[in-house]
Amino acid sequence: MERQSRRFHNGLTVDQKMAARVMRDHKGFIPSKATILTHSHYLAHTKMDSVGCFVVATDFPKEHAEAQKGTQFYGQTPWPS
């Protein structure tokens, strides 16, 4: 996993990474400065996250009942080619 993570982050262009961007199921690439960090519900924060990441989660089979219904979080991870 570490080797593949380094390959993704160091070996792909931004366009290649964006082809696997995070979508409705919250799996895939999130570029840096795409989200605002929140550390407290009491203070307003405007600091942008400076780290890009690739979110990996369970890939449910397409035959899974929730995946067939299109339930959020049951879609496939958009792996880069």
N, C-alpha and C positions, 0 to 999 in steps of 0.2 A: 504494500500500500504506500509506504514511504517513497519507494522508487517511482511508482506511477504518479504520485503527487508531485514529485520534483520534475518529472517529465512533462506533466501538464503545465505547471506554473513557469518552468524555465524554458521549455522547448516549443511551446505553441505561441503563435501570434495572438494579439488581442482579438482579431477577427475570428480566428479558429476557436478561441475560448468562448466568444459571444455566440457562436453557433450552437453551443451547449448551455445557453444561459438559463437561469432559474425561471421557472414558469409557475403556473397555478398550483402544482403539487409540491412546491418548495424544494425541488431537487435540481441541481445543476450549478452553473457558475454565477457568482455574484461579483461584479467588478468592484474595485476600490472606489470609494466616494459615491457609492450607490445607496448607502443607508446612513441614517443618523443614529449615533450611539445614544442610548438612554441608560443612565445609571441611577436615576431617581425619578419618582413620580411627583416630587415636590418642586424640582427646579427645572427650568427650561434649558434644553441642551441643543446646541446647533453644531456640534462637532461631528464632522463626517467621518465615517469609518475609513481608515486608510489601508485596509487589508482586503485583497481579493481572496475569495475562497470558492471551493467546489463542494457543495452539499451532497452528501451521499446518504441514501436511506434505502429501506427495503424496496426491492423491485418485486411487486406482487405479480403473479402470473396473469396474463391477459384473460384467462378463464375465471379468475377470482370474481365472485359475485359483486363485490364493491367496485372493482376495476371495470366490470362490464356496465355497471350503472353510471360510471363516470364520477364516482365519489372522490372529492378532493383528497390528495395524499396517496391515492392508490394507483396513480399513473407511473409510467416507467421513467427512470432517470435518463436525461438526455445526454448520453455518453458522447464524447467527441469521437470523430472517425479516426 
